Amino acid sequence: MRAADLARLPAPDTYGPFGYGPWWLLGALALLVVIAAYAFSWLLTRPRGILEPPPPPPVPIDVRSVKQKYLGMIDEVAAEHAAGELGPRELAQRLSLVLRFFAHESTGVVAEVMTLRDLGEADLPSVEGAVAQYYPSSFARSARHDPDAAIGAARQVVATWM
């Protein structure tokens, strides 16, 4: 058969969905129920918000080794000051930073980025007291303080820690 002969053949009888009675409506309704069930199950079981992993378990801290480490760091700062490598201002800033890192490593409190008021609110009174002694020298144009007293205060905070 040629294409022209096919075009002359009568079209087969087709029946639309209305020829099936109300059964097509029940089928469409069943399909919608299945789609809705999938949508509701997805909505009810999907994760809410951003998932964060649980924090790691706390690592026990060996206070003795932490104290030794930071007493050694204070000794290094004192040696640099004695050698003339650090002025009074730099000495106060370095000692303040050493004490803040010591508080962070000992307690987990992020003390290195706290202001003096934050240190007081974080229940770190010995660190706050020593850092308060360093503030005038750290922020004044010309630092005037006793470097030996500043170093002694830092050593006392670390040595008398819990």
Residue, then its C-alpha position, 0 to 999 in steps of 0.5 A: m500500500r502506498a501512502a495515498d491509499l492509506a490516506r483514503l482508508p476510513a479512520p478507526d473508531t476511537y472512543g474518548p474517556f467519556g465513553y467509559g462512564p464514571w470509571w475513568l473518574l475513579g481511576a483519575l481520583a485513585l492516581l491523585v490519591v497516590i500522588a498526594a500520598y507520596a507528597f505528604s510522605w515526602l513532606l513529613t519525612r524530609p529533614r527540617g532546616i540545616l542539619e548539623p553534626p553533634p558536637p564532638p565529645p569533650v576531650p579531657i584536659d591535662v591541666r598540668s601539661v597545659k600549665q607547663k606549656y603556657l608557663g613556658m610561653i610566658d618565659e619566652v615572652a619575658a626572654e624576648h622583653a629582656a633581650g629588648e625585642l619587645g617594648p612595654r606595649e608589645l609585652a602587655q599585648r603578648l601577655s594578654l594574648v597568652l592568658r586568653f589562649f590559656a583560658h581557651e585551652s583550659t576551659g573551652v571558652v573563646a577568650e581570645v576574641m573577648t573584650l574585658r567585659d566579656l571576660g568578666e561575664a564568662d566567669l574568668p576573674s583571674v584572667e580578667g584581672a590580669v588582662a585589666q592590668y595590661y589594658p592601659s599599656s596595650f592601648a595607650r600611646s606610651a605604655r608605662h608599667d612595671p614589666d616584671a609585675a606584668i610577667g609575674a601576674a601572668r605567671q600567677v594566673v597560670a600557676t594558680w589555675m584550678 
